Amino acid sequence: MKTTGIVLAGGKSTRFGEDKALYLFKNKPLVLHALDILRPFCDELMISTNSPESYQDFGVKTVMDIYTGSGPLGGIHAALSISQGSHAAFISCDTPFIPSDIYPFLLENMADHQAIMPAHGEYVETMCAIYQKSSLPFIEKAIVGKKYKILEALKAINVRYINIENETFFRPEIFHNINYKTDL
């Protein structure tokens, strides 16, 4: 099974005040933390962004939204559309605390589902997920229908929401995303 790793870095970073994907955290850009999380188990890496020129020095493909203004779902769609793998692992650029071992766990538990994402308590982590390429037409249909919320779009596909609260890698703070510089 070939897996493509995709970092979602297409947001406007309005609350952050500058492009947070390029902001240094522990001496390297947040986007590089995300790439390093995906690197151990992915055959291909890419960054979904609306400013590809900012990422040309990272040595990975970049992809721009096909449907602009559709939020993270547009980034998922664009990346899946050019992905070489049968599966695509997604991570948001602003979640540097996600452990690498969560993705092999998700792949192992995916079975015949078209997507899998971790859940804990009442939370579903939609930006830390794996999708099969077969989910692409359903995601495109949602975008064309102006259904940009990920959970809404996923109603059309076979998704597994897997509880991770008892896994050794789980701590609630692993999904903390960086919205403000004070979050670092």
C-alpha positions, -999 to +999 in steps of 0.1 A: +000+000+000+015+033-011+009+062+012+012+099+005+017+123+034+001+157+030+006+188+052-023+212+050-008+247+050-033+267+030-048+287+058-046+325+061-030+326+096-051+356+104-050+351+142-013+343+141-004+374+123+020+359+097+023+326+078+024+302+108+035+272+087+069+290+082+071+302+118+101+287+137+092+265+166+122+246+183+145+260+156+125+248+125+094+258+107+061+243+118+056+229+083+088+209+087+076+195+121+046+182+102+066+168+074+089+150+099+058+134+116+047+120+083+081+111+068+087+077+086+059+059+069+050+078+037+063+070+002+056+106-010+052+139+008+035+171-003+023+204+010-012+217+002-008+255+001-021+285-018+014+300-019+037+273-033+066+297-039+070+299-001+077+261+001+100+255-028+130+249-005+114+220+014+121+195-014+085+182-016+057+187-041+032+215-035-004+215-046-029+244-047-066+242-042-086+234-073-117+248-057-106+280-040-124+292-009-134+257+002-112+255+033-092+225+044-116+202+025-103+219-007-068+211+003-077+175+010-094+173-024-065+189-043-039+167-027-059+135-032-063+144-069-026+143-075-015+118-049+004+088-062-006+066-032-038+046-027-039+062+008-032+097+019-023+108+055-031+143+064-018+166+091-024+203+097+008+224+097-001+238+131-002+206+151+035+198+159+027+176+190+011+148+171+032+116+175+043+098+144+030+065+157-006+076+154-005+072+116+007+036+114-020+028+140-047+045+118-034+026+088-035-008+106-071-001+118-084+013+085-096-021+071-120-014+042-130+021+053-125+050+029-113+072+057-102+069+093-096+096+120-089+095+157-116+103+182-114+110+220-142+119+242-166+139+221-139+151+197-131+139+162-097+150+149-105+157+112-071+172+104-052+141+115-067+115+092-061+090+064-082+088+033-083+063+005-080+078-029-115+063-036-130+090-014-121+117-039-153+118-060-174+121-028-153+149-015-155+167-048-193+163-048-194+179-013-173+208-024-194+214-056-225+213-034-208+239-011-206+215+019-172+226+031-173+212+066-152+180+067-176+160+089-205+170+067-186+159+035-177+126+052-213+115+056-212+102+020-182+078+026-174+049+049-155+065+077-141+049+109-138+071+139-115+052+161-112+059+199-076+064+208-080+072+245-065+039+256-035+040+232+000+046+247+006+076+224-025+094+235-025+126+255-052+152+249-026+179+242-012+161+211-039+177+190-033+212+203-032+234+173-013+267+171-035+297+164-016+324+182+021+329+189+013+326+226+002+290+219+039+280+214 
